[in-house]
Amino acid sequence: PQAQIGVTGLAVMGSNIARNFARNGYTVALHNRSVAKTDALLAEHGDEGSFIRSETIEEFVAALERPRRALIMVQAGAATDAVIDSLADAMEPGDVIIDGGNALYTDTIRREKALAERGLHFVGAGISGGEEGALNGPAIMPGGPAESYKSLGPLLESVAAEVDGVPCCTHIGPDGSGHFVKMVHNGIEYADMQLIGEAYDLLRRVLGLPTAEIADVFARWNTGALESYLVEITAEVLAQVDAETGKPLVDVIVDEAGQKGTGRWTVKSALDLGIPTTGIAEAVFARALSSSTEQRKAAAGLSAGTLAAAPTDKDTFIDDIHAALYASKVVAYAQGFDQIAAGSKEYGWDVDPGALATIWRGGCIIRAQFLNRIREAYAEDPQLPSLLLAPYFREAVEAGVDSWRRVVATAAATGIPVPAFGSSLSYYDALRSDRLPAALTQGLRDYFGAHTYRRTDKPGSFHTLWGGDRSEVTA
Ligand code: NDP
């Protein structure tokens, strides 16, 4: 045996990460259910480093140095379970199985438990960065036994992206923690993209800017506080001209957004944890609405009522949209980090938010300058109650709040949907409100269901005898 790492599942992600390991000087054992993929990889890229070909799982496992380290890159769900089972049967106590697919974190918790009983280490590693990242340096979020990270960590860190000499990979915590934070990462990615989409829509429909000019606006924004991979590629996608029609490509793409599930998982988890991750939820719902083709067609004739005219000062409104995008983005991240803190508490993971912001600075889809500020915020105050309260973000959001309100008000007045801008502003306003209408909700709940309420002026639980003389009793 001579391979330091093995990769099974050699579709795009697995092939590229195997090549990444080989390019970094490791000997990599290769395996795929259908051997054709293994041979295709060797034929095309076999000269990039040292690979060991295998046809069966037994051969694959036999090629690995001990403790054996095998990375699974197959479809999440049943396929992953099948591969884990066959690997586990061929391995020995102390060996490490890494699942680099997009597994649901509860599956990872279950698998880690089952494998631990057999003496095997199971590491659920979230990997972000798509095909390109897998090849040249992804962000890696491994969760699992701390002991396994000792031997596995250096390998993963050497193939991960790097920012300022710091690898975009760190041990996240036990069992499902790595896949959980990867899931929320993807949820934040949904929110980021929705906010970018709303900004684009306002520039297009309210200001009537030509697509090429909107591309320039995003390119300019990418040189400032919003500098990020997603804003950068927004400028590129908007600048793309369709060869066939000569129109901007974006204008010939069907406006129905797909989704593979990680955004939906994030929102389901947020609901279970009771965390208002509204930005991500609005983004998931916005994709669903865009794909409600029949309803949209049927509703196309609904009246917009009387619409206001567009703002007259174009440059001011562009700056307003920038401020709204920035502030809403802070809200989306604040909510995402709240969800991670809640998940960490629920499952006893002890996830370090600052370390997470650090590894998300490079390699992954949400990589952004912005994450440096988040990293600093948690370095300054690890107990931060909300990212919105970190001095830097507080100042930035407060400076832009008038713009944010103008954008949401203008969107409403001109009939442009801005679910993420709007709900983020409402979240901000709710969070800073002295009194919320939840007091009335409690009164109603007490009226119809005797659910009781607490009082502002004394401890205890109370109930009003709504059906009787309406006096108050102690519950
Ligand atoms: P796919 O998700 O398309 O999976 C294809 C691979 O799974 C093939 O190697 C296939 O083998 C194997 N496979 C499927 N079913 C089985 C089974 N029952 N037993 C054994 N092997 C099986 O590949 P990707 O490279 O796109 O993604 C791999 C993982 O990485 C997924 O979990 C994905 O969610 C995740 N991921 C993907 C990203 C992306 O940008 N694509 C980004 C981040 C994570 P065969 O060739 O024999 O059919």
Residues whose N, C-alpha, C, O or C-beta is under 5 A from the ligand:
A	BS01	NDP	G9 L10 A11 V12 M13 G14 N32 R33 S34 K37 M73 V74 Q75 A76 A79 A82 V83 G100 G101 N102 I127 S128 G130 E131
